[in-house]
Amino acid sequence: MKDKIQLYGFNNLTKTLSFNIYDVCYAKSEREQKGYIEYIDEQYNSERLTNILKEVTEIIGAHILNISKQDYEPQGASVAILITEEALPPELIDESCNRGEIMCRYRDTTLGHLDKSHVTVHTYPEYHPDNAISTFRVDIDVSTCGTISPLNALNYLISSFDSDIITIDYRVRGFTRDVDGRKYFIDHDITSIQDYIDEETLAKYDTMDVNVYQSNIFHTKMLIKDINLNNYLFNKDIYEIPPKERLEIINLLRREMIEIYSGMNIY
């Protein structure tokens, strides 16, 4: 919508961006596999993920209400941040809140405030002892209500992780009304999620869209084009590997990526 809509009341549209990012690594021995998982677990611990989500919140113009984070055993981490479109005055916030509930006290009034806008991230490192390929998946959800848009954080999120395969879903739910009572089921122009990704980034990937415009549902898949083997070996130098074996490893990596990208096994 080129002209700003004059709304009646609050913008009730919910905009949800959900995507999975996969990193693939060649780790042949059991020691290398466990080492890769330990490396990923340390590289993307809850503290670093929290900092990434804080930056996301700032990029989309939201404000943090509450942060919950957890590192898991034997591996993995989760972070959930409750956000709001408008900042709360400092004097209204009680820092002793928990479970995403902000207890706002002003004079003799106590207000329990729960906001449905949130940012979450979960990590899933995995490997199999009979497979030389290890993977790391991160799931990210950014859900906002009001005028702020999670799409503005796309480029930052993609660049924050080693992104070999990316699947992105974006959906706008609900409706809002203008001052004349007319419903609006979306308040911005969009033909594809790719519209919000830098051209330089898009050039590195093969991409595919599946969009349902009448339902405001958008889906994009991205697969890295070039495999530089140096970037996929864990604790191993490429010159330690004979040329023929290098080609076999590249084929293994490509097969793994295509299976994840297509959502089916290749036999």
Buried (B, 14 or more C-beta within 10 A) or exposed (E): EEEEBEBEEEBBBBBBBBBBBBBBBBBBEEEBBBBBBEBBBEBBBBEBBBEBBBBBBEBBBBBBBBBBBEBEEEBBBBBBBBBBBEEBEEEBBEEEBEEBBBBBEEEEEEEEBEBEBBBBBBBBBBBEEEBBBBBBBBBBBBBBBBBBBBBBBBBBBBEBBBBBBBBBBBBBBBBBBEEEEEEBEBBEEBEBBBEBBEEEBEEBBEBBEEBEEEEBBBBBBBBBEEBEBEBBBBEBEBEEBEEEEBEEBBEBBBEBBEBBBEEEEEE
